[in-house]
């Protein structure tokens, strides 16, 4: 049986993924790191909204940010596994698998 702490971590990570634009951000980052501006243009979403989504994903430990001069670049954490275009991450109790993009 799953202990409470593990279930709580899993729920938090699944909750972070349970929003369409956050899933789109994860999908966009599968190809490598991007800035907030790049993500906003790619997703056609306001920069402020992308920033909020990035914060949720970062706090859940699904992405990480690195500062390069004035810019912050975001990327998937090393927890994400990639094989033949399919990416997956262990969220505690479950494994989330995102199929290859066609």
C-alpha positions as MATLAB code, in Angstrom:
seq = 'XXXXXXXXXXXXXXXXXXXXXXXXXXXXXXXXXXXXXXXXXXXXXXXXXXXXXXXXXXXXXXXXXXXXXXXXXXXXXXXXXXXXXXXXXXXXXXXXXXXXXX';
ca = [
       0.000    0.000    0.000;
       1.161    3.522   -0.800;
       2.063    5.687    2.176;
       0.460    9.110    2.590;
       3.578   11.145    1.749;
       4.146    9.256   -1.501;
       0.470    9.638   -2.466;
       0.611   13.356   -1.641;
       3.692   13.867   -3.853;
       2.058   11.930   -6.678;
      -1.144   14.003   -6.426;
       0.840   17.266   -6.495;
       2.778   16.230   -9.598;
      -0.320   14.937  -11.374;
      -2.113   18.169  -10.441;
       0.693   20.190  -12.009;
       0.241   18.244  -15.241;
      -3.566   18.447  -15.159;
      -3.829   21.626  -17.221;
      -3.721   21.741  -21.034;
      -1.179   24.565  -21.353;
       1.160   22.899  -18.870;
       1.006   19.704  -20.917;
       1.799   21.787  -24.011;
       4.791   23.319  -22.201;
       6.103   19.859  -21.282;
       5.657   18.812  -24.906;
       7.506   21.929  -26.128;
      10.394   21.246  -23.743;
      10.893   17.688  -24.973;
      13.018   19.179  -27.771;
      15.277   21.120  -25.402;
      15.337   24.201  -23.211;
      13.375   27.343  -24.063;
      12.840   30.808  -22.632;
       9.483   32.124  -21.422;
       9.260   34.314  -24.528;
       9.914   31.376  -26.854;
       7.258   29.308  -25.105;
       4.736   32.160  -25.189;
       5.223   32.639  -28.931;
       5.111   28.910  -29.638;
       1.963   28.326  -27.567;
       0.326   31.661  -28.447;
      -0.230   32.366  -24.745;
       0.550   35.577  -22.832;
       4.006   35.646  -21.214;
       2.539   36.231  -17.751;
       0.386   33.099  -18.088;
       3.318   31.014  -19.306;
       5.357   32.254  -16.327;
       2.651   31.115  -13.908;
       2.452   27.682  -15.536;
       6.246   27.352  -15.423;
       6.203   28.167  -11.716;
       3.689   25.384  -11.018;
       5.701   22.870  -13.051;
       8.961   23.951  -11.392;
       7.534   23.682   -7.870;
       6.307   20.181   -8.727;
       9.864   19.268   -9.751;
       8.920   18.522  -13.358;
      11.042   21.266  -14.948;
      14.063   23.310  -13.954;
      15.189   26.806  -14.791;
      18.712   28.020  -15.478;
      19.693   31.650  -15.772;
      21.762   32.732  -18.769;
      22.536   36.423  -18.453;
      19.194   38.232  -18.381;
      17.252   35.204  -19.553;
      15.922   32.151  -17.793;
      15.764   28.941  -19.805;
      13.506   26.106  -18.751;
      14.026   22.417  -19.440;
      12.646   19.072  -18.348;
      14.377   17.705  -15.257;
      16.692   14.721  -15.555;
      13.879   12.572  -14.120;
      12.257   12.501  -17.564;
      13.245    9.442  -19.584;
      13.189    9.564  -23.371;
      13.122    6.672  -25.796;
      12.166    6.845  -29.475;
      10.415   10.180  -28.972;
       8.339    8.892  -26.047;
       8.968   10.738  -22.783;
       7.975    9.554  -19.323;
       8.377   10.541  -15.704;
       7.745    8.787  -12.407;
       5.309   10.923  -10.403;
       5.418    8.859   -7.226;
       2.890    6.073   -7.459;
       2.445    6.185  -11.237;
       4.489    6.767  -14.370;
       3.232    9.381  -16.836;
       4.025    8.537  -20.461;
       3.676   11.045  -23.300;
       3.761    9.490  -26.776;
       5.981   10.678  -29.589;
       4.772   13.749  -31.457;
       3.939   13.175  -35.091;
];
